[in-house]
Structures are given as structure tokens and as C-alpha cells.
Amino acid sequence: MKYSSHIKPISYLKSHTAEIVRDISENREPLIITQNGEAKLVVMDVKSYEEQEETFALLKILAFGNHEIERGRFRDAEELFYELDNADHP
């Protein structure tokens, strides 16, 4: 994704807030805000933020699962399903 057109100084944020809100809500592309020529923050719409948080949560779960596999802490799926099936029938 190209960000060059989506980088603005903090003064632009201060003077064009309503326009920024409208544009980001419509196109769902984040805006990078700079201060003294250095990137300081990212402004994004709530839906994109929530989707990003969900993605991060899933990635954390996958990383945890991979870590558990590396430690040898897993069970064969067939064995687990067999035990689950038998747990329903005493």
C-alpha cells in the first residue's frame, strides 16, 4: 500500500478534521500524521481498527498454538475425538 498521499502534518489534522473523518470513513485508508517531519501517529476508521485487533488476536492464538506444539504439548486429533466420543457414553 502506498502511503505517500496519506501523510499529512499535524497542522493539517488540526485544520481539516471534519474532512479527514469523512475521507477515512469512506475510503478506509489510514492517515499518517507527522510532527516536525517525523511520523507520530496513525488515524484510522473504527471498523478497520476492530478488524486489525481481531487479526492480531487470531495471530496470537496461532503463535501460542505453535509454541505449544514446539514444546510437545499436543495430542493426536483422532485420540482426542475418540475420547470425546466415549465421554458422552459412560
C-alpha positions, 0 to 999 in steps of 0.5 A, spaced: 500 500 500 502 506 498 502 511 503 505 517 500 498 521 499 496 519 506 501 523 510 499 529 512 502 534 518 499 535 524 497 542 522 493 539 517 489 534 522 488 540 526 485 544 520 481 539 516 478 534 521 471 534 519 474 532 512 479 527 514 473 523 518 469 523 512 475 521 507 477 515 512 470 513 513 469 512 506 475 510 503 478 506 509 485 508 508 489 510 514 492 517 515 499 518 517 500 524 521 507 527 522 510 532 527 516 536 525 517 531 519 517 525 523 511 520 523 507 520 530 501 517 529 496 513 525 488 515 524 484 510 522 476 508 521 473 504 527 471 498 523 478 497 520 481 498 527 476 492 530 478 488 524 486 489 525 485 487 533 481 481 531 487 479 526 492 480 531 488 476 536 487 470 531 495 471 530 496 470 537 492 464 538 496 461 532 503 463 535 501 460 542 498 454 538 505 453 535 509 454 541 505 449 544 506 444 539 514 446 539 514 444 546 510 437 545 504 439 548 499 436 543 495 430 542 493 426 536 486 429 533 483 422 532 485 420 540 482 426 542 475 425 538 475 418 540 475 420 547 470 425 546 466 420 543 466 415 549 465 421 554 458 422 552 457 414 553 459 412 560 
